[in-house]
Amino acid sequence: MFRREFLRNTIIASTASAMIPWDVFKTNKEFSNITILHTNDMHSRIDPFPMDGGRNQGMGGVVMRAAKIEEIRKEREHVLLLDAGDVFQGTPYFNFFNGEVEVKAMSEMKYDLCTIGNHDFDGGIQNLANQIDKATFQMLSSNYDFSNTPLKGKTKTYKVFEKDGIRIGVYAIGIKLKGLVPDELYGDTVYMDPIKEARKYEQILKVDEKCDYVICLSHVGYKYGSEKVSDLVLASNTSETDLFIGGHTHTFLREPDVVVNSKGNKVLVNQVGYAGIMLGRIDLVFEKNKKGKCTSCQNTWLGKIS
């Protein structure tokens, strides 16, 4: 169980078929335990879906999510909470308050990072800048150049966290806005090649920042029937990113996909639908001083399934 060779391999365990006794790692000081929680495409769903007989009735919203996050934080000492974009647009909360309610809710839940989705520009780039100023979490964007926009200086290209001696680096890739978002809403934002920028920042994080684990927060979509860049395309064309947390296509994955990257290594791609109906969870265990890792993944439904 504790052989170094075992810990170098990534093991994916679904909720129903988990075979690894994770409590053994939790109580052993030779191991670092880190939990990644994540959401995407919240679309201003502050309240659960109404109990109207619809397929999502009673699901989603911030209250159940906040309670589940708090529960996990009581169980796990080292937690990161991330969001893959499209926080805005979808309910009257956005129409009336321009995203302020959503940002305050995420701040109360103590999100660590969020990236920008196409719908986050729906109130205009100045509004997005205004709302970011109210956030306690960091906004991340690696392939949008905001130099000539109100967002200049309000986002970072990457972020490094140190948790229990483990360095975790995160960068973020956004979708092409031209043709998807009206020009006047994103202004002079410059879109840069997503694969090129992903390769650039994963190298910075792995080599320069000496990160043990690299995450891409992506808002390009899970997969497409064409050659269009997606999470699966990003994963297969990069070499140092361990986990892709996606958004945009509202894809419900009960457990992450495994993709072979350009080095021939297996990496994870995960996405948890939309509206806060699911909470993604990745539990990482590292052997201290050796940095081998094993992984358990558990995406959790929030609310009643009709």
N, C-alpha and C positions, 0 to 999 in steps of 0.2 A: 504493500500500500504506500509506503513512504520512500520507495526507491526513486532516485533522481530521474531515471528514465521515464517513469510514470508521470512525473510532474512536468516533463517537457512536452507532453502530449496534451492537446486540447480535447476535453471530453464534454459532450453536450448531453445533458440529462433533462428530459421533459418532466413536467409535474407528475405525470402518471408513472413514469418508468425510471425515476432517479434511482441509481444503484450506489451512489457514493455517500458514505456516512459523513456529511459535512460537519457535524458537531465535533468529530474527531479533530479536524483542522482548527476549528474555532477555539478549542481549549489548549492547543499546542503552541507554545511560544516560538517554535521554530518556523512558523508559518505566518504570513500576512494575509488577512482577509479583507477584501474590498468589495463593496456592492455598488453597481451602477444601476440607477433607476432612470427610466426615460419615458417621455411622451412625445407626441407629434400631432400636428393638425388639430389643435384644440378648438379652433374656430369659434371663439367667444362663448363656448358652452359652459357658462357659469352654473346654471341649474341642471339637474338631470333631465333627460327627455321626459315629457309628460306621460302620465299613465293613460294613454289614449288607444291602447290596443296595437300600437306600432311595434315593429320588431325590436326597437331600442328602448322601449318604455322603461323608465326607472333606472336607466343606465347613464353613466357619464357624470359630468359636473365636477365641481371642485371639492365639495364636502367629503365625499367618499374617498376621493383621491388623497386629500390632505390627511384623512384618518389613516389610510393604509400606509402612506409615507411615514407618518409619525410612529406607527406600529413597527415598521421595519427599522427605523432609526433607534428605537429602544432595544431592538434585538442585535443590531449591528453597529459597531463603533465607527467604522470608516465607510461613509456613503457619499456618492456623487449623484446629483439630480440634474438631468439634462433634458433639453427640449429641442426638437428638430424643425421648428418653424411653423408658420401659419397659425400664430396665436390669435390673430384678429379675424373678424368678419364671419357672420353666420347667424347671429342673434341680435335683438335690439340693443343689448348691452353695448355692442360696438357702435351702432348707429347713433346712440344717444351720448355715449361717453368717450368715443374715439380711441378705445383701447386702454383707458386708464384703469378700469375695473380689472381687466385681465392681468395687467402688469402688477397691480397691487396684490392680487390673489397669488400670483407666482412668487412675488417677494415674500409674502406671508408664509408660503410653503418652503421658502429658502432654497429656491432653485440656484444652482451654481452657474449654469451656462444656458444660453439659448442662441439658436441661429435664426436667420431671417428667411421667411418664406415669401412667395410672391404676393399672397394676400395681406401681408404685413405692410405693403405699400398702399393699400386701398384707401387710406385716409390722406395719402400724399407723403412725400419724404420728410417734409417739415414736421408733420404730425408724428411720424415714426421717431424722429429725433427727439421731439418733446416728450414722448412716452418713455423712451430709453432713459432720459434724464431722471425719471421717477423710479427706475428699477434699482433694486439692490443686487441683482445678478448681472453678470457680464454678457454682453451681446458679441457674438463671434461671427466673422465673415472673412473667408480666405480668398475668394475669387471675385469679389466685387471691389472695385476701387471707388471710394467715396470722396476722393480728394477735393472735388469741385462741387460738393453737395453739403447740405446741412448736417449730414452724418459724419463729416470729417472729424476724426479724433474720438468718436463715440463708440467705435467698435474696435476689437482686436483681431488679428489674423490667427493667433493661436494662444493657448493657455496651458500652463503646466501646473499640476497639483502634485503634492507629495503626501502620501497617505501611508503611515506605518512603514516608512523607509522605501516605499515603492513610488517611482515617478511615473505619472500618467499624463500624457500629452493629448490635447484635443485641438483639432482644426475643423473648419466648416466649409462646405461646398454648396453653393446655391444654383438654382436653375436659371437658364437664359430668360431674361425678362422681355426682350423685344418680341412683340406679337402676342405676349401673354398678359402683360400689364400695360395700360395706356402710358405712352411716353412721358406725359406731363407728371405722372405720379411718381416715377423714379428719377426724373430729371437727368442730370449728367453722370449718373452711375455708369461705370465702365465694367462690362462683363468680361472676365478673363477665362481662358480655356480651363475647364474643370479638371481634366486629367493631368495637365501640366502643373496646375497649382497644387493638386493633391500630392503629386510626386515631390514637388518642391517642399511642401510643409511637412510631409512625413519624414523626409530626410533631415530637415532642421530638427524635428522633435527627437528622432532616433539617434542621430549622430551628434549634432551640436548640443542639444539639451539632455542627451543621454537618458531618454525615457525608456522605461521597461515595458510600457504598454501604450499603444497609440490608437486613438479613437477618431473617426471622422463623423461629425454631425452633418448629415446630408439632407438637402431639400431638392433633390433632382428626380425622385421617383424610384420605386422598387425595380421594375423592369418594363420593357416595351417590346413590341413585335418588330421594331426597326433597329437601326444602329444608334439611335438616340442614346445619349449618355444616361445611365441609370446607376443605381447602387450596385447591381450585379456587374455592370461594365467597369465601374470604378474599382470594385474589389478585385477583379481579374487583371486590371492594368496597373496596380500598385504593388509595392513589395514590402513595406514596413508597417502598414496599418493592420491592426489586429481585429478591430470591430467597427462596423459601419452601422450607425443608428440613423434610419431614414425617415422620410416624410414625403408629402405631396400626393402620392397615389392612394392614400387611405387604405393601405394593405394590412389586413389582419393576419399576423403570423402567430400561430400558437407556440412556435419555437423558432429560433433563428435558422436561416439557411446557412449551409457551409459552402464556401466558394474557395477554389484554388487560386492563389494569387500568382503574380508573374515570377516569383521565386519557387513556386511549387508547394508553398505552405498553405495550410487550411486557415481561413479567416471566417468571421461571422458577419452576417447581414441580418439586421432585425428591424422591424417596423410594427407599430401597435395600433393600426387603424386610424381613428379620428375621434374627436369630441371627448377625449378622456374616458372612453369606454374600456380601454385596457391600460395597464401600467406595465411597462417592460422592466425586467429585472435580470441582471447578469451578475452572478456571484463569482468573484475571482479569488483564487488561492495561490500565493506565491511562496516558494521555499526561500527563506531569507538567506542572503549571501550567494544564492545560486540563481535566483530569479526565474526558475522554471515555473510553469503555471498550469493549473487545471481550472475548468470553468463549468458552472452549472447555470442553466437558463430557465427562467420561469416567468412567462407572461401571464398576468393576472387580470381576469375580467372584473370590472368594478360595477356592481349593481346587479339587477335581476336580468336574466336572459329570458325573454318572452318566447 
